[in-house]
């Protein structure tokens, strides 16, 4: 299977500089999404249009994403501090 493109929201560029470890973990995860767009996150929610989205917690951050199989892209739509409660 040809890898999917992974598109990320601008919020990733606006993050406070993550630790090298967290940055490497995020990059590895983003690369893995291209190779496995069917991969599940740590949990699933519905977005504003009721589409199922995956949430993956990496370090202190939570990434929200969904796979657009029609165009072979994974869209990372949000990154925010993970709720650790």
MOPAC internal coordinates of N, CA, C and O (Angstrom, degrees):
PM7 1SCF
backbone

  N    0.0000 0     0.00 0     0.00 0    0    0    0
  C    1.4489 1     0.00 0     0.00 0    1    0    0
  C    1.5288 1   108.77 1     0.00 0    2    1    0
  O    1.2310 1   120.99 1   -44.68 1    3    2    1
  N    1.2928 1   115.72 1   135.32 1    3    2    1
  C    1.4675 1   121.64 1   177.28 1    5    3    2
  C    1.5295 1   109.55 1   -70.52 1    6    5    3
  O    1.2310 1   120.09 1   -44.40 1    7    6    5
  N    1.3366 1   117.43 1   135.60 1    7    6    5
  C    1.4776 1   118.99 1   179.98 1    9    7    6
  C    1.5220 1   111.97 1   -61.28 1   10    9    7
  O    1.2310 1   121.34 1   -33.02 1   11   10    9
  N    1.3193 1   115.04 1   146.98 1   11   10    9
  C    1.4544 1   121.52 1   174.40 1   13   11   10
  C    1.5284 1   108.88 1   -80.66 1   14   13   11
  O    1.2310 1   120.79 1   -26.41 1   15   14   13
  N    1.3212 1   116.09 1   153.59 1   15   14   13
  C    1.4657 1   120.44 1   169.58 1   17   15   14
  C    1.5213 1   107.46 1   -76.94 1   18   17   15
  O    1.2310 1   120.47 1   -34.30 1   19   18   17
  N    1.3084 1   116.71 1   145.70 1   19   18   17
  C    1.4637 1   121.52 1   177.07 1   21   19   18
  C    1.5234 1   107.25 1  -114.12 1   22   21   19
  O    1.2310 1   120.75 1   -62.38 1   23   22   21
  N    1.3188 1   116.16 1   117.62 1   23   22   21
  C    1.4607 1   122.42 1   179.65 1   25   23   22
  C    1.5180 1   108.27 1  -105.62 1   26   25   23
  O    1.2310 1   120.31 1   -46.66 1   27   26   25
  N    1.3298 1   117.01 1   133.34 1   27   26   25
  C    1.4646 1   120.33 1  -177.02 1   29   27   26
  C    1.5216 1   110.46 1  -119.17 1   30   29   27
  O    1.2310 1   121.49 1   -30.21 1   31   30   29
  N    1.3269 1   114.76 1   149.79 1   31   30   29
  C    1.4534 1   121.26 1   178.52 1   33   31   30
  C    1.5256 1   110.34 1   -72.34 1   34   33   31
  O    1.2310 1   121.08 1   -20.89 1   35   34   33
  N    1.2941 1   115.53 1   159.11 1   35   34   33
  C    1.4591 1   121.29 1  -178.68 1   37   35   34
  C    1.5331 1   112.08 1   -64.50 1   38   37   35
  O    1.2310 1   119.93 1   157.90 1   39   38   37
  N    1.3222 1   117.73 1   -22.10 1   39   38   37
  C    1.4630 1   121.12 1  -179.56 1   41   39   38
  C    1.5308 1   111.81 1   -57.06 1   42   41   39
  O    1.2310 1   120.45 1   149.32 1   43   42   41
  N    1.3156 1   116.75 1   -30.68 1   43   42   41
  C    1.4646 1   119.20 1   179.75 1   45   43   42
  C    1.5194 1   110.26 1   -62.24 1   46   45   43
  O    1.2310 1   120.22 1   141.27 1   47   46   45
  N    1.3221 1   117.19 1   -38.73 1   47   46   45
  C    1.4590 1   120.63 1   178.86 1   49   47   46
  C    1.5234 1   111.90 1   -72.52 1   50   49   47
  O    1.2310 1   120.28 1   159.51 1   51   50   49
  N    1.3207 1   117.06 1   -20.49 1   51   50   49
  C    1.4571 1   121.45 1  -178.05 1   53   51   50
  C    1.5299 1   113.34 1   -93.59 1   54   53   51
  O    1.2310 1   120.27 1  -178.41 1   55   54   53
  N    1.3201 1   117.09 1     1.59 1   55   54   53
  C    1.4616 1   120.54 1   178.58 1   57   55   54
  C    1.5144 1   110.56 1   -61.72 1   58   57   55
  O    1.2310 1   121.40 1   -31.85 1   59   58   57
  N    1.3209 1   114.92 1   148.15 1   59   58   57
  C    1.4489 1   117.10 1   166.87 1   61   59   58
  C    1.5120 1   105.78 1   -60.12 1   62   61   59
  O    1.2310 1   120.41 1   -31.93 1   63   62   61
  N    1.2880 1   116.82 1   148.07 1   63   62   61
  C    1.4530 1   118.90 1  -176.24 1   65   63   62
  C    1.5298 1   109.73 1   -55.01 1   66   65   63
  O    1.2310 1   120.86 1   -66.62 1   67   66   65
  N    1.3593 1   115.95 1   113.38 1   67   66   65
  C    1.4656 1   118.26 1   179.91 1   69   67   66
  C    1.5265 1   110.11 1   -72.62 1   70   69   67
  O    1.2310 1   121.24 1   -18.15 1   71   70   69
  N    1.2992 1   115.23 1   161.85 1   71   70   69
  C    1.4607 1   118.71 1   174.84 1   73   71   70
  C    1.5245 1   108.07 1   -62.18 1   74   73   71
  O    1.2310 1   120.75 1   -22.18 1   75   74   73
  N    1.3005 1   116.16 1   157.82 1   75   74   73
  C    1.4670 1   120.33 1   178.81 1   77   75   74
  C    1.5239 1   110.19 1   -56.97 1   78   77   75
  O    1.2310 1   120.08 1   139.16 1   79   78   77
  N    1.3057 1   117.46 1   -40.84 1   79   78   77
  C    1.4634 1   122.11 1   180.00 1   81   79   78
  C    1.5225 1   111.03 1   -61.48 1   82   81   79
  O    1.2310 1   120.53 1   130.87 1   83   82   81
  N    1.3567 1   116.60 1   -49.13 1   83   82   81
  C    1.4627 1   120.18 1   179.97 1   85   83   82
  C    1.5284 1   111.29 1   -64.49 1   86   85   83
  O    1.2310 1   120.48 1   139.26 1   87   86   85
  N    1.3198 1   116.69 1   -40.74 1   87   86   85
  C    1.4648 1   120.15 1   178.58 1   89   87   86
  C    1.5204 1   110.60 1   -60.96 1   90   89   87
  O    1.2310 1   120.36 1   135.14 1   91   90   89
  N    1.3362 1   116.92 1   -44.86 1   91   90   89
  C    1.4644 1   120.82 1   179.19 1   93   91   90
  C    1.5261 1   111.21 1   -63.84 1   94   93   91
  O    1.2310 1   120.46 1   140.38 1   95   94   93
  N    1.3395 1   116.72 1   -39.62 1   95   94   93
  C    1.4697 1   120.26 1   177.82 1   97   95   94
  C    1.5264 1   111.54 1   -64.16 1   98   97   95
  O    1.2310 1   120.52 1   137.52 1   99   98   97
  N    1.3360 1   116.62 1   -42.48 1   99   98   97
  C    1.4662 1   120.54 1   178.61 1  101   99   98
  C    1.5213 1   110.16 1   -64.05 1  102  101   99
  O    1.2310 1   119.92 1   133.74 1  103  102  101
  N    1.3262 1   117.75 1   -46.26 1  103  102  101
  C    1.4654 1   120.53 1   179.67 1  105  103  102
  C    1.5206 1   112.05 1   -61.77 1  106  105  103
  O    1.2310 1   120.39 1   136.76 1  107  106  105
  N    1.3232 1   116.85 1   -43.24 1  107  106  105
  C    1.4695 1   119.79 1   178.05 1  109  107  106
  C    1.5239 1   111.27 1   -61.99 1  110  109  107
  O    1.2310 1   120.90 1   138.50 1  111  110  109
  N    1.3289 1   115.89 1   -41.50 1  111  110  109
  C    1.4527 1   119.11 1   179.13 1  113  111  110
  C    1.5297 1   110.90 1   -64.25 1  114  113  111
  O    1.2310 1   119.92 1   135.33 1  115  114  113
  N    1.3361 1   117.76 1   -44.67 1  115  114  113
  C    1.4648 1   120.85 1   178.96 1  117  115  114
  C    1.5253 1   110.99 1   -60.35 1  118  117  115
  O    1.2310 1   120.21 1   138.50 1  119  118  117
  N    1.3119 1   117.21 1   -41.50 1  119  118  117
  C    1.4664 1   120.57 1   177.17 1  121  119  118
  C    1.5249 1   110.60 1   -63.33 1  122  121  119
  O    1.2310 1   120.31 1   140.16 1  123  122  121
  N    1.3209 1   117.02 1   -39.84 1  123  122  121
  C    1.4642 1   120.15 1  -179.28 1  125  123  122
  C    1.5279 1   111.16 1   -65.76 1  126  125  123
  O    1.2310 1   119.91 1   148.03 1  127  126  125
  N    1.3322 1   117.77 1   -31.97 1  127  126  125
  C    1.4595 1   120.35 1   178.24 1  129  127  126
  C    1.5255 1   111.37 1   -62.45 1  130  129  127
  O    1.2310 1   120.32 1   142.76 1  131  130  129
  N    1.3210 1   116.99 1   -37.24 1  131  130  129
  C    1.4552 1   119.95 1   178.42 1  133  131  130
  C    1.5155 1   112.04 1   -64.31 1  134  133  131
  O    1.2310 1   120.72 1   144.00 1  135  134  133
  N    1.3200 1   116.23 1   -36.00 1  135  134  133
  C    1.4620 1   121.16 1  -179.02 1  137  135  134
  C    1.5209 1   112.82 1   -85.61 1  138  137  135
  O    1.2310 1   120.23 1   156.87 1  139  138  137
  N    1.3334 1   117.17 1   -23.13 1  139  138  137
  C    1.4580 1   121.29 1  -179.91 1  141  139  138
  C    1.5347 1   109.64 1  -137.99 1  142  141  139
  O    1.2310 1   120.24 1  -105.98 1  143  142  141
  N    1.3393 1   117.15 1    74.02 1  143  142  141
  C    1.4637 1   120.10 1  -176.66 1  145  143  142
  C    1.5321 1   113.54 1   -68.96 1  146  145  143
  O    1.2310 1   120.35 1   170.71 1  147  146  145
  N    1.3317 1   116.94 1    -9.29 1  147  146  145
  C    1.4618 1   120.49 1   178.49 1  149  147  146
  C    1.5306 1   111.65 1   -91.99 1  150  149  147
  O    1.2310 1   120.40 1  -179.12 1  151  150  149
  N    1.3315 1   116.85 1     0.88 1  151  150  149
  C    1.4601 1   121.34 1  -178.34 1  153  151  150
  C    1.5131 1   112.26 1   -63.29 1  154  153  151
  O    1.2310 1   121.15 1   -40.01 1  155  154  153
  N    1.3098 1   115.40 1   139.99 1  155  154  153
  C    1.4613 1   121.80 1   179.59 1  157  155  154
  C    1.5245 1   110.34 1   -90.51 1  158  157  155
  O    1.2310 1   120.97 1   -29.89 1  159  158  157
  N    1.3143 1   115.75 1   150.11 1  159  158  157
  C    1.4492 1   121.51 1   174.69 1  161  159  158
  C    1.5214 1   109.94 1   -85.03 1  162  161  159
  O    1.2310 1   121.17 1    16.06 1  163  162  161
  N    1.3119 1   115.37 1  -163.94 1  163  162  161
  C    1.4586 1   120.57 1   177.12 1  165  163  162
  C    1.5235 1   111.23 1   -76.15 1  166  165  163
  O    1.2310 1   120.70 1   152.05 1  167  166  165
  N    1.3159 1   116.26 1   -27.95 1  167  166  165
  C    1.4596 1   120.90 1   174.14 1  169  167  166
  C    1.5192 1   109.56 1  -158.51 1  170  169  167
  O    1.2310 1   120.94 1   -10.11 1  171  170  169
  N    1.3322 1   115.80 1   169.89 1  171  170  169
  C    1.4618 1   122.11 1  -176.11 1  173  171  170
  C    1.5145 1   109.56 1  -125.15 1  174  173  171
  O    1.2310 1   120.93 1   -36.92 1  175  174  173
  N    1.3338 1   115.83 1   143.08 1  175  174  173
  C    1.4633 1   123.19 1   174.68 1  177  175  174
  C    1.5237 1   107.80 1  -134.94 1  178  177  175
  O    1.2310 1   120.69 1    -0.67 1  179  178  177
  N    1.3214 1   116.29 1   179.33 1  179  178  177
  C    1.4641 1   122.31 1   173.38 1  181  179  178
  C    1.5236 1   107.85 1  -109.19 1  182  181  179
  O    1.2310 1   120.68 1   -39.59 1  183  182  181
  N    1.3338 1   116.30 1   140.41 1  183  182  181
  C    1.4607 1   119.06 1   177.13 1  185  183  182
  C    1.5291 1   109.90 1   -87.63 1  186  185  183
  O    1.2310 1   120.76 1    10.38 1  187  186  185
  N    1.3343 1   116.15 1  -169.62 1  187  186  185
  C    1.4664 1   120.62 1  -174.41 1  189  187  186
  C    1.5297 1   113.63 1   -65.58 1  190  189  187
  O    1.2310 1   119.58 1   162.60 1  191  190  189
  N    1.3313 1   118.40 1   -17.40 1  191  190  189
  C    1.4699 1   121.11 1   176.58 1  193  191  190
  C    1.5282 1   111.20 1  -107.01 1  194  193  191
  O    1.2310 1   121.21 1  -162.49 1  195  194  193
  N    1.3390 1   115.29 1    17.51 1  195  194  193
  C    1.4664 1   123.43 1   178.36 1  197  195  194
  C    1.5330 1   113.90 1    67.46 1  198  197  195
  O    1.2310 1   120.47 1  -159.77 1  199  198  197
  N    1.3329 1   116.70 1    20.23 1  199  198  197
  C    1.4633 1   121.62 1   175.80 1  201  199  198
  C    1.5247 1   108.16 1   -81.59 1  202  201  199
  O    1.2310 1   119.61 1   -43.64 1  203  202  201
  N    1.3273 1   118.35 1   136.36 1  203  202  201
  C    1.4644 1   118.79 1   175.68 1  205  203  202
  C    1.5245 1   110.59 1   -68.39 1  206  205  203
  O    1.2310 1   120.97 1   -49.32 1  207  206  205
  N    1.3153 1   115.76 1   130.68 1  207  206  205
  C    1.4686 1   121.47 1   176.82 1  209  207  206
  C    1.5261 1   107.94 1  -124.59 1  210  209  207
  O    1.2310 1   121.21 1   -29.40 1  211  210  209
  N    1.3053 1   115.29 1   150.60 1  211  210  209
  C    1.4556 1   122.25 1   179.13 1  213  211  210
  C    1.5242 1   109.20 1   -97.89 1  214  213  211
  O    1.2310 1   120.68 1   -34.50 1  215  214  213
  N    1.3117 1   116.30 1   145.50 1  215  214  213
  C    1.4624 1   121.76 1   175.10 1  217  215  214
  C    1.5148 1   107.46 1  -122.44 1  218  217  215
  O    1.2310 1   120.93 1   -53.93 1  219  218  217
  N    1.3262 1   115.82 1   126.07 1  219  218  217
  C    1.4620 1   122.10 1   179.23 1  221  219  218
  C    1.5214 1   108.25 1  -120.38 1  222  221  219
  O    1.2310 1   120.76 1   -54.33 1  223  222  221
  N    1.3207 1   116.15 1   125.67 1  223  222  221
  C    1.4632 1   121.68 1   177.51 1  225  223  222
  C    1.5192 1   107.89 1   -91.78 1  226  225  223
  O    1.2310 1   121.93 1   -54.89 1  227  226  225
  N    1.3386 1   113.91 1   125.11 1  227  226  225
  C    1.4638 1   121.19 1   178.78 1  229  227  226
  C    1.5201 1   107.16 1  -130.92 1  230  229  227
  O    1.2310 1   120.81 1   -66.21 1  231  230  229
  N    1.3090 1   116.07 1   113.79 1  231  230  229
  C    1.4630 1   119.38 1  -176.03 1  233  231  230
  C    1.5210 1   109.17 1    60.72 1  234  233  231
  O    1.2310 1   120.59 1    55.38 1  235  234  233
  N    1.3275 1   116.47 1  -124.62 1  235  234  233
  C    1.4644 1   120.43 1  -179.32 1  237  235  234
  C    1.5243 1   112.74 1   -95.04 1  238  237  235
  O    1.2310 1   120.17 1  -178.63 1  239  238  237
  N    1.3284 1   117.29 1     1.37 1  239  238  237
  C    1.4607 1   121.71 1  -175.27 1  241  239  238
  C    1.5211 1   112.57 1  -110.37 1  242  241  239
  O    1.2310 1   121.24 1   -27.32 1  243  242  241
  N    1.3326 1   115.22 1   152.68 1  243  242  241
  C    1.4665 1   122.16 1   174.55 1  245  243  242
  C    1.5267 1   107.19 1  -119.09 1  246  245  243
  O    1.2310 1   120.59 1   -55.95 1  247  246  245
  N    1.3275 1   116.47 1   124.05 1  247  246  245
  C    1.4597 1   122.66 1   178.76 1  249  247  246
  C    1.5187 1   109.00 1  -103.68 1  250  249  247
  O    1.2310 1   120.66 1   -48.26 1  251  250  249
  N    1.3307 1   116.35 1   131.74 1  251  250  249
  C    1.4620 1   122.41 1   176.48 1  253  251  250
  C    1.5213 1   107.94 1  -106.01 1  254  253  251
  O    1.2310 1   120.73 1   -47.78 1  255  254  253
  N    1.3428 1   116.21 1   132.22 1  255  254  253
  C    1.4622 1   119.38 1  -176.62 1  257  255  254
  C    1.5219 1   110.83 1  -151.45 1  258  257  255
  O    1.2310 1   121.47 1   -17.26 1  259  258  257
  N    1.3255 1   114.80 1   162.74 1  259  258  257
  C    1.4611 1   121.44 1   173.81 1  261  259  258
  C    1.5164 1   108.38 1  -151.19 1  262  261  259
  O    1.2310 1   121.06 1   -28.49 1  263  262  261
  N    1.3211 1   115.57 1   151.51 1  263  262  261
  C    1.4588 1   121.76 1  -179.07 1  265  263  262
  C    1.5218 1   109.66 1   -96.22 1  266  265  263
  O    1.2310 1   120.82 1   -52.63 1  267  266  265
  N    1.3232 1   116.05 1   127.37 1  267  266  265
  C    1.4631 1   123.16 1   175.07 1  269  267  266
  C    1.5248 1   106.38 1  -101.62 1  270  269  267
  O    1.2310 1   120.91 1   -90.63 1  271  270  269
  N    1.3201 1   115.86 1    89.37 1  271  270  269
  C    1.4602 1   121.04 1  -172.98 1  273  271  270
  C    1.5267 1   112.27 1   -67.50 1  274  273  271
  O    1.2310 1   119.95 1   154.82 1  275  274  273
  N    1.3206 1   117.69 1   -25.18 1  275  274  273
  C    1.4638 1   120.54 1  -179.63 1  277  275  274
  C    1.5304 1   112.00 1   -62.14 1  278  277  275
  O    1.2310 1   120.72 1   146.28 1  279  278  277
  N    1.3362 1   116.23 1   -33.72 1  279  278  277
  C    1.4759 1   120.24 1  -178.84 1  281  279  278
  C    1.5273 1   112.39 1  -115.60 1  282  281  279
  O    1.2310 1   120.72 1  -171.56 1  283  282  281
  N    1.3306 1   116.22 1     8.44 1  283  282  281
  C    1.4657 1   122.73 1   178.81 1  285  283  282
  C    1.5297 1   112.02 1    54.57 1  286  285  283
  O    1.2310 1   121.83 1  -124.72 1  287  286  285
  N    1.3380 1   114.11 1    55.28 1  287  286  285
  C    1.4582 1   121.44 1   177.58 1  289  287  286
  C    1.5256 1   109.64 1  -135.84 1  290  289  287
  O    1.2310 1   120.98 1   -32.69 1  291  290  289
  N    1.3249 1   115.72 1   147.31 1  291  290  289
  C    1.4521 1   122.04 1   169.04 1  293  291  290
  C    1.5178 1   106.13 1  -109.88 1  294  293  291
  O    1.2310 1   120.69 1   -52.71 1  295  294  293
  N    1.3095 1   116.29 1   127.29 1  295  294  293
  C    1.4608 1   121.54 1  -175.58 1  297  295  294
  C    1.5194 1   109.72 1  -108.69 1  298  297  295
  O    1.2310 1   121.17 1   -64.19 1  299  298  297
  N    1.3155 1   115.36 1   115.81 1  299  298  297
  C    1.4631 1   121.62 1   175.48 1  301  299  298
  C    1.5249 1   105.46 1   -91.66 1  302  301  299
  O    1.2310 1   120.99 1   -70.59 1  303  302  301
  N    1.3186 1   115.70 1   109.41 1  303  302  301
  C    1.4607 1   120.61 1  -168.90 1  305  303  302
  C    1.5195 1   115.08 1   -99.08 1  306  305  303
  O    1.2310 1   120.88 1   163.59 1  307  306  305
  N    1.3354 1   115.93 1   -16.41 1  307  306  305
  C    1.4658 1   117.70 1  -177.08 1  309  307  306
  C    1.5211 1   109.02 1  -157.20 1  310  309  307
  O    1.2310 1   121.43 1   -34.31 1  311  310  309
  N    1.3176 1   114.86 1   145.69 1  311  310  309
  C    1.4636 1   121.31 1   168.84 1  313  311  310
  C    1.5102 1   106.90 1  -136.82 1  314  313  311
  O    1.2310 1   121.14 1   -46.14 1  315  314  313
  N    1.3204 1   115.43 1   133.86 1  315  314  313
  C    1.4602 1   120.51 1  -177.73 1  317  315  314
  C    1.5107 1   108.62 1  -152.44 1  318  317  315
  O    1.2310 1   121.01 1   -12.19 1  319  318  317
  N    1.3165 1   115.67 1   167.81 1  319  318  317
  C    1.4552 1   119.00 1   176.59 1  321  319  318
  C    1.5177 1   109.08 1   -63.51 1  322  321  319
  O    1.2310 1   120.92 1   -45.86 1  323  322  321
  N    1.3026 1   115.84 1   134.14 1  323  322  321
  C    1.4551 1   121.13 1   179.59 1  325  323  322
  C    1.5169 1   110.04 1   -69.06 1  326  325  323
  O    1.2310 1   121.16 1   -36.83 1  327  326  325
  N    1.3056 1   115.38 1   143.17 1  327  326  325
  C    1.4700 1   121.33 1   175.82 1  329  327  326
  C    1.5247 1   106.82 1   -84.27 1  330  329  327
  O    1.2310 1   120.59 1   -71.04 1  331  330  329
  N    1.2855 1   116.47 1   108.96 1  331  330  329
  C    1.4651 1   121.29 1  -175.22 1  333  331  330
  C    1.5149 1   112.65 1   -97.71 1  334  333  331
  O    1.2310 1   119.62 1  -157.51 1  335  334  333
  N    1.3396 1   118.34 1    22.49 1  335  334  333
  C    1.4594 1   120.17 1  -178.85 1  337  335  334
  C    1.4973 1   111.58 1   -88.51 1  338  337  335
  O    1.2310 1   120.10 1   180.00 1  339  338  337

